[in-house]
Amino acid sequence: MAENLTTTRESPLAQDLALLFERHTIDMHADTPPESIHMMPRETLEHPDIGFYTIRDHGRAVAMGAVKRIAPDHGEVKSMHVLAEDRGRGHSRRMLEALIGHARAEGFARLSLETGIQPTFIAARALYARAGFRECPPFEGYGEDPNSVFMTLALD
């Protein structure tokens, strides 16, 4: 069966996104201390300064991600998640490309992110590195955290 994938900007409050948010929350709490979890509540992602995207496979939501404006020329990747049963098909790469495209379209000079140091985040850190993100000091709103890795990408 051929894939029928769409990547679109939409509301994080859409009813059929509940599973994505539920799984994202479970994964974030699985091996990260609560004080080091920086995910945004679903309702907070519905904001004019946030571009929220989904990937759908034949209409079924399989991935999500967002870019939050944190300064006039700086964005932050938030809430990136792919359902476990849909991993290994390039959805994370597709989502990251969409988020980088959004950041460029918004005129950002830089896109940054915070991710975990735990082994469960190895694949995510490798994805970000392949896309050109490099480790950096904590940025807007963050402090040093032994459970966090901060990365940034200059958007040329």
Residue pairs with C-beta under 8 A, 6 or more apart in sequence:
3 57
3 89
4 57
4 58
4 59
5 55
5 56
5 57
5 94
6 55
6 56
7 53
7 54
7 55
7 94
7 95
7 98
8 53
8 54
8 56
9 51
9 52
9 53
9 102
10 52
10 53
10 54
11 46
11 52
12 21
12 42
12 43
12 45
12 46
12 52
12 64
12 66
12 79
13 42
13 43
13 46
14 54
14 61
16 60
16 61
17 42
17 54
17 61
17 64
19 61
19 83
20 54
20 61
20 62
20 63
20 64
20 81
20 83
21 42
21 64
23 81
23 83
23 84
24 39
24 64
24 79
24 81
25 39
27 81
27 120
28 37
28 39
29 37
30 120
31 116
31 118
31 119
31 120
32 116
32 118
32 147
33 147
36 116
36 145
36 147
36 148
38 114
38 142
38 148
39 78
39 79
40 66
40 68
40 78
40 79
45 52
45 66
45 78
45 79
46 52
47 68
49 68
49 69
50 66
50 67
50 68
50 69
50 78
51 66
51 67
51 99
51 102
51 106
52 64
52 65
52 66
52 79
53 64
53 65
53 66
53 95
53 98
53 99
53 102
54 61
54 63
54 64
55 61
55 62
55 63
55 64
55 82
55 91
55 94
55 95
55 98
56 62
57 86
62 82
62 83
62 86
62 91
63 80
63 81
63 82
63 83
63 86
63 91
63 92
63 94
63 95
64 79
64 80
64 81
64 95
65 77
65 78
65 79
65 80
65 81
65 95
65 96
65 98
65 99
66 77
66 78
66 79
66 80
66 99
67 75
67 76
67 77
67 78
67 99
67 102
67 103
67 106
67 111
68 75
68 76
68 78
69 75
69 106
69 108
70 76
70 112
70 139
70 140
70 141
71 140
73 107
73 108
73 109
73 110
74 108
74 109
74 110
74 111
74 112
74 139
74 140
75 102
75 103
75 106
75 108
75 110
75 111
75 112
76 111
76 112
76 113
76 114
76 139
76 140
77 96
77 99
77 111
77 112
77 113
80 92
80 95
80 96
80 99
80 124
82 91
82 92
82 95
92 123
92 124
92 127
93 127
93 131
96 127
96 128
96 131
97 131
99 111
100 111
100 131
100 153
100 155
103 111
103 155
104 155
108 155
109 154
109 155
110 152
110 153
110 154
110 155
111 133
111 152
111 153
111 155
112 136
112 139
112 140
112 150
112 151
112 152
112 153
113 128
113 133
113 150
113 151
113 152
114 138
114 142
114 148
114 149
114 150
115 121
115 124
115 125
115 128
115 148
115 149
115 151
116 124
116 147
116 148
116 149
117 146
117 147
117 148
117 149
118 147
121 149
125 149
125 151
128 151
128 153
129 151
131 153
132 153
133 151
133 152
133 153
134 151
134 152
134 153
135 149
135 150
135 151
136 150
136 151
136 152
137 150
138 144
138 145
138 148
138 150
139 150
139 152
142 148
142 150
